[in-house]
């Protein structure tokens, strides 16, 4: 059980770091390079909460801290789902 909590925390940390990585990229990226739409799409795929908010209300300003916290929570929820399925399959494999 303890190792599952550590893996869920690792998922949350990954989500947090992904958000700050994209924030750093967009803060330092050259606006004249035409890879912007590709990078924006990848950022939305890896930050689902920010993608939903920007789709519903594109005029709302999203702070990096808010996006990082919600992305960490989203990744933690994803990690919880993965660990639940993993534990279920592990118990099925051990019972056979």
C-alpha positions as CSV (number, residue, x, y, z in Angstrom):
1,X,0.0,0.0,0.0
2,X,2.8,2.4,0.9
3,X,4.5,1.9,-2.5
4,X,1.2,2.7,-4.3
5,X,1.0,6.0,-2.4
6,X,4.6,6.8,-3.4
7,X,3.8,6.0,-7.0
8,X,0.7,8.2,-6.9
9,X,2.9,11.0,-5.4
10,X,5.3,10.5,-8.2
11,X,2.4,10.9,-10.7
12,X,1.4,14.2,-9.0
13,X,5.0,15.4,-9.0
14,X,5.3,14.6,-12.7
15,X,2.1,16.6,-13.4
16,X,3.5,19.5,-11.4
17,X,6.9,19.4,-13.3
18,X,5.1,19.1,-16.7
19,X,3.2,22.3,-16.0
20,X,6.3,24.2,-14.9
21,X,8.2,22.9,-17.9
22,X,5.6,24.2,-20.3
23,X,5.4,27.5,-18.4
24,X,9.2,27.9,-18.7
25,X,9.0,27.0,-22.4
26,X,6.3,29.5,-23.2
27,X,8.0,32.2,-21.2
28,X,11.3,31.8,-23.1
29,X,10.2,30.6,-26.5
30,X,10.8,32.7,-29.6
31,X,7.4,33.9,-30.7
32,X,8.6,34.1,-34.3
33,X,9.2,30.4,-34.8
34,X,6.1,28.7,-36.4
35,X,6.1,25.6,-34.1
36,X,3.8,27.5,-31.7
37,X,0.6,25.6,-32.7
38,X,2.2,22.2,-32.3
39,X,3.7,23.1,-28.9
40,X,0.4,24.6,-27.8
41,X,-1.5,21.4,-28.8
42,X,1.1,19.3,-26.9
43,X,0.8,21.5,-23.9
44,X,-3.0,21.1,-23.9
45,X,-2.7,17.3,-24.2
46,X,-0.3,17.2,-21.2
47,X,-2.3,19.7,-19.1
48,X,-5.9,18.6,-19.4
49,X,-7.3,21.0,-16.7
50,X,-5.8,24.0,-18.4
51,X,-7.0,22.8,-21.8
52,X,-10.6,22.5,-20.5
53,X,-10.6,26.0,-18.9
54,X,-9.1,27.6,-21.9
55,X,-11.6,25.9,-24.1
56,X,-14.6,26.9,-22.0
57,X,-13.5,30.4,-21.3
58,X,-10.5,31.4,-23.5
59,X,-10.4,35.0,-22.1
60,X,-9.8,33.9,-18.5
61,X,-6.2,34.4,-17.4
62,X,-4.6,31.2,-16.0
63,X,-1.7,31.6,-13.6
64,X,1.2,29.2,-13.7
65,X,0.6,28.2,-10.0
66,X,-3.1,27.4,-10.6
67,X,-2.3,25.3,-13.7
68,X,0.5,23.5,-11.9
69,X,-1.7,22.6,-8.9
70,X,-4.6,21.4,-11.0
71,X,-2.3,19.5,-13.3
72,X,-0.7,17.8,-10.3
73,X,-4.2,16.9,-9.0
74,X,-5.2,15.6,-12.4
75,X,-2.1,13.5,-12.7
76,X,-2.6,12.2,-9.1
77,X,-6.1,11.1,-10.0
78,X,-4.7,9.4,-13.1
79,X,-2.1,7.7,-10.9
80,X,-4.8,6.6,-8.5
81,X,-6.7,5.0,-11.4
82,X,-3.6,3.3,-12.7
83,X,-2.7,2.0,-9.3
84,X,-6.2,0.7,-8.7
85,X,-6.2,-1.2,-12.0
86,X,-2.6,-2.4,-11.3
87,X,-3.6,-3.6,-7.9
88,X,-6.6,-5.4,-9.2
89,X,-4.7,-7.2,-11.9
90,X,-1.9,-8.0,-9.5
91,X,-4.4,-9.7,-7.1
92,X,-6.0,-11.6,-10.0
93,X,-2.5,-12.8,-11.1
94,X,-1.6,-13.9,-7.5
95,X,-4.8,-15.8,-7.0
96,X,-4.3,-18.0,-10.1
